[in-house]
Amino acid sequence: MTATRPSDRYSSFSGIDCEGNAKVVVEHVLALIAQPAYANCFWDRFVLRLAEAGKLGARKADELCLACSHTYYIEELFESAGDAVGLAALARLEDECC
C-alpha cells in the first residue's frame, strides 16, 4: 500500500492541478458577479481580461495568473457573499499555486 503525501509546491508541482484550482475559483467569481449586488466596473474589467486570456495565441494573463493576481479582491468578494466553498478554493489555490 502506497502512502499518500500531500502536495508541496516548493519541491514539485507534481500532483497539483493549478489550472483546475484556478477554474474553480473563477467559476465562483463569475457566479457571484452575475448578481447585481456584486457586479461593478472592477469585475467587468476582470471578465474582459478573462475573455482575452482565452484567445489562442494571445500574450495575455491566463486564468491562473488572473486569479492569483487578484486574490485579495476575490477574497473580499467571497467573504461579502458568504461563499465558504469559494474561500476554501481560493485558499487552496493560494497555498498550492500562487
PLY file of the C-alpha trace (Angstrom):
ply
format ascii 1.0
element vertex 98
property float x
property float y
property float z
element edge 97
property int vertex1
property int vertex2
end_header
0.00 0.00 0.00
1.43 3.38 -1.02
1.20 6.26 1.44
-0.29 9.43 0.03
1.82 12.52 0.56
0.32 15.98 0.49
1.38 18.08 -2.47
4.20 20.53 -1.90
4.67 23.24 -4.49
8.12 24.07 -3.12
9.52 20.69 -4.03
7.46 19.99 -7.13
4.25 20.97 -8.86
3.68 17.26 -9.45
0.18 16.25 -8.44
-1.09 19.84 -8.22
-3.81 20.92 -10.63
-3.22 24.67 -10.66
-5.36 25.23 -13.74
-8.19 23.25 -12.19
-7.85 25.14 -8.90
-7.99 28.46 -10.76
-11.02 27.32 -12.76
-12.98 26.57 -9.56
-12.16 30.00 -8.13
-13.03 31.78 -11.38
-16.33 29.88 -11.66
-17.29 31.10 -8.17
-16.30 34.66 -9.05
-18.35 34.59 -12.25
-21.39 33.17 -10.47
-21.27 35.90 -7.84
-20.61 38.85 -10.12
-23.52 37.80 -12.31
-25.68 39.01 -9.41
-26.27 42.78 -9.45
-25.35 43.09 -5.77
-21.75 42.07 -6.52
-21.27 43.49 -10.01
-19.11 46.58 -10.55
-16.65 48.03 -13.06
-13.70 46.16 -11.49
-15.37 42.81 -12.14
-16.44 43.95 -15.62
-12.75 44.50 -16.41
-11.85 41.14 -14.83
-14.33 39.40 -17.17
-12.89 41.26 -20.15
-9.34 40.20 -19.24
-10.57 36.65 -18.69
-12.04 36.62 -22.20
-8.73 37.92 -23.59
-6.90 35.14 -21.74
-8.93 32.55 -23.60
-7.90 33.72 -27.05
-5.46 31.42 -28.81
-2.04 32.91 -29.35
-2.72 35.94 -27.19
0.12 37.01 -24.92
-2.17 37.90 -22.04
-2.53 36.70 -18.47
-4.19 33.30 -18.28
-6.93 32.26 -15.85
-4.41 31.11 -13.24
-2.46 34.36 -13.45
-5.62 36.46 -13.17
-6.90 34.51 -10.17
-3.54 34.64 -8.39
-3.01 38.33 -9.06
-6.44 39.29 -7.71
-6.63 37.11 -4.60
-7.34 39.99 -2.20
-10.27 41.23 -4.30
-11.57 37.70 -4.78
-11.29 37.01 -1.06
-13.25 40.20 -0.30
-15.94 39.17 -2.80
-16.26 35.67 -1.33
-16.35 36.99 2.23
-19.03 39.57 1.43
-21.12 36.88 -0.28
-20.56 34.31 2.47
-19.13 31.87 -0.08
-17.32 29.38 2.15
-16.68 26.98 -0.73
-15.15 29.78 -2.80
-12.96 30.84 0.12
-11.73 27.26 0.57
-10.98 27.00 -3.16
-9.13 30.31 -3.05
-7.07 29.21 -0.04
-6.12 26.02 -1.86
-5.18 27.99 -4.98
-3.01 30.37 -2.94
-1.34 27.55 -0.99
-0.59 25.35 -3.96
-0.23 27.62 -6.96
0.17 31.34 -6.38
0 1
1 2
2 3
3 4
4 5
5 6
6 7
7 8
8 9
9 10
10 11
11 12
12 13
13 14
14 15
15 16
16 17
17 18
18 19
19 20
20 21
21 22
22 23
23 24
24 25
25 26
26 27
27 28
28 29
29 30
30 31
31 32
32 33
33 34
34 35
35 36
36 37
37 38
38 39
39 40
40 41
41 42
42 43
43 44
44 45
45 46
46 47
47 48
48 49
49 50
50 51
51 52
52 53
53 54
54 55
55 56
56 57
57 58
58 59
59 60
60 61
61 62
62 63
63 64
64 65
65 66
66 67
67 68
68 69
69 70
70 71
71 72
72 73
73 74
74 75
75 76
76 77
77 78
78 79
79 80
80 81
81 82
82 83
83 84
84 85
85 86
86 87
87 88
88 89
89 90
90 91
91 92
92 93
93 94
94 95
95 96
96 97
